């Protein structure tokens, strides 16, 4: 009789222990294990991250790292880390967290606009994806790539069309650059190529002129008119005489692209640079900035008119006064020069 009691007691105890263990396992896998208050939290896992790195990233977000580690071992995640950006939802359990970290890499929006050099572009992009600015810059300037794509020291900036693109956060430098090449080729579709050909321009020449238009006016609705002015000057064999090209020449010469120049002086016009359109005819050998798509399309679809000159309109800031003759332009210019002097803008 006593033996039966012992056996029953042992069996019940065993069941209780198994039940407790099963509960612990179930709880470790399926109980909520987040401790953040927002609806979701983002985790960035680098390409060379170890499981220790993952735990460090998750430490502020999880209630119990030990159960997360135990389930990670059981599911084989410890030896199969995936780089990327991941969104954890409030109330997720360890099973859901690990499944997310395995297969739910989410894309990020990568934007850039109007950078004046590849160095500045590399810095901008490195703020948005895993690739660092040095690796990006080295990849942008890879001589083998430039030779293959027929870009050079002057035109290489033209390959990067400002816009917003989707990338995975863990994109490396070469993948980013190669994607930008595809976007450039996609942008220059048959219609745009034909319009460039009708102007007698290559795509890179269109972008070089568009960069000047971009610098001349921030008003999108005015860009086709400004583009028309420069195309009229080219048709007549006139120098473009665009102040932004002189400013860029100064920046390129000094290597300081943060320089702010509000007024071009007569001595600046004598600077011997292929970008100085007061000295050299035609469009510069490369873009002075990355023009928006609106500026590129403004060159491809210019306003038809007879204007040859324009100057800032101080009565309607942001816009310009246009003239067909030099005499009219000089009269318009008086108001702008007077305003500069009143504002004491000397440089």
C-alpha positions, 0 to 999 in steps of 0.5 A, spaced: 500 500 500 505 504 501 509 503 495 502 504 491 502 511 494 509 512 493 509 511 486 502 515 485 506 521 488 512 520 484 508 520 478 504 526 480 510 530 482 513 528 475 507 530 471 507 537 475 515 538 474 513 536 466 508 541 466 512 546 470 518 545 465 513 545 459 510 552 462 517 555 462 518 553 455 511 555 453 512 562 456 519 563 454 517 562 447 510 565 447 509 570 452 510 577 451 517 580 452 518 587 450 519 593 454 518 599 450 512 603 450 511 605 443 507 601 438 514 599 435 521 600 435 527 599 430 533 595 431 539 596 426 543 589 425 550 590 422 553 586 416 558 583 421 554 583 427 555 577 432 549 574 437 553 579 442 552 585 438 544 583 437 543 582 444 546 589 446 542 592 441 536 589 444 537 590 451 533 596 452 527 593 448 526 586 451 524 584 458 528 578 459 534 577 454 536 570 457 529 567 455 530 571 448 537 567 448 535 560 450 529 561 444 535 563 439 539 557 440 533 553 440 531 556 433 538 556 430 538 564 430 545 565 434 549 562 428 544 565 422 544 573 424 541 577 418 543 584 417 538 589 416 533 594 419 527 591 423 521 593 426 519 590 433 512 590 435 510 592 442 508 585 445 511 581 441 514 574 444 521 571 443 518 567 437 515 573 433 522 577 435 526 572 432 522 570 426 522 578 425 530 578 425 530 572 420 526 574 415 523 581 415 528 586 413 525 592 411 527 598 406 529 605 408 527 611 404 534 614 401 534 621 399 539 626 396 539 632 392 543 638 389 550 635 392 556 639 389 561 633 390 561 626 390 564 627 397 558 631 399 554 625 396 557 620 400 556 623 407 549 624 405 548 617 403 552 614 409 547 617 414 542 613 411 544 606 410 550 602 413 555 603 408 560 608 411 562 615 407 569 612 405 567 606 402 562 610 398 567 615 396 572 610 394 566 606 390 564 612 386 571 614 384 573 607 382 577 608 375 575 601 372 567 603 374 568 610 371 572 607 364 566 602 364 561 607 364 564 612 360 564 617 366 570 622 367 572 626 373 568 632 370 561 628 369 561 623 374 557 627 378 551 626 373 550 619 374 546 620 381 539 623 379 536 626 386 530 623 388 528 618 394 529 611 393 528 605 397 534 601 399 535 595 405 539 599 410 544 594 410 546 596 402 553 596 401 557 601 397 558 598 391 550 595 391 548 603 392 552 605 386 550 600 381 543 601 383 544 609 381 547 607 375 541 603 373 536 609 375 540 613 371 539 609 365 532 608 366 531 616 367 534 617 360 529 613 356 527 614 349 523 620 349 528 624 354 534 621 349 530 624 343 529 631 346 536 631 348 538 629 341 534 635 338 537 640 342 544 637 340 546 635 347 548 629 350 545 627 356 551 629 360 551 636 357 543 636 359 545 635 366 550 640 366 546 645 363 540 643 368 545 644 374 546 651 372 538 652 371 538 649 378 542 654 381 539 660 378 532 659 380 529 655 386 522 656 383 520 650 379 515 654 375 521 659 372 526 653 370 523 652 363 524 660 362 531 660 365 533 654 361 530 657 355 535 663 356 541 659 356 539 655 350 537 662 346 544 664 348 548 658 346 544 658 339 547 665 338 554 663 340 554 667 346 557 666 352 553 663 358 555 668 363 552 664 369 554 666 376 553 660 379 559 657 374 564 662 377 562 660 384 563 653 383 569 654 380 572 658 386 569 652 390 572 647 386 579 651 386 579 651 394 576 645 395 571 648 400 564 647 398 561 650 404 563 657 402 558 662 401 558 667 396 552 671 395 556 676 390 560 675 384 566 680 383 569 682 377 576 679 379 572 673 379 570 673 372 577 672 370 578 666 374 581 661 369 577 655 370 573 650 364 567 652 369 567 659 368 562 661 363 564 668 362 571 665 359 569 659 356 563 658 351 558 652 351 556 648 357 561 646 363 565 640 362 560 637 368 555 639 372 556 644 378 551 640 382 546 635 382 540 638 378 533 636 380 529 632 375 525 638 374 531 642 372 533 637 367 526 636 364 526 644 364 532 644 359 529 638 355 522 642 355 524 649 355 520 655 354 520 658 347 521 666 348 526 671 345 529 672 352 537 673 353 538 676 360 535 675 366 537 678 373 534 677 380 527 681 381 527 684 388 520 686 388 518 679 387 524 675 391 525 668 388 523 670 381 527 674 376 526 679 371 527 677 363 530 682 358 531 681 350 536 686 349 542 688 353 540 695 354 533 693 357 537 688 362 542 693 364 536 697 366 533 691 370 540 690 373 540 697 376 535 695 381 538 689 383 545 692 384 542 698 388 539 692 393 545 689 394 549 695 396 543 697 401 544 690 404 551 691 404 552 684 400 560 685 398 561 678 397 
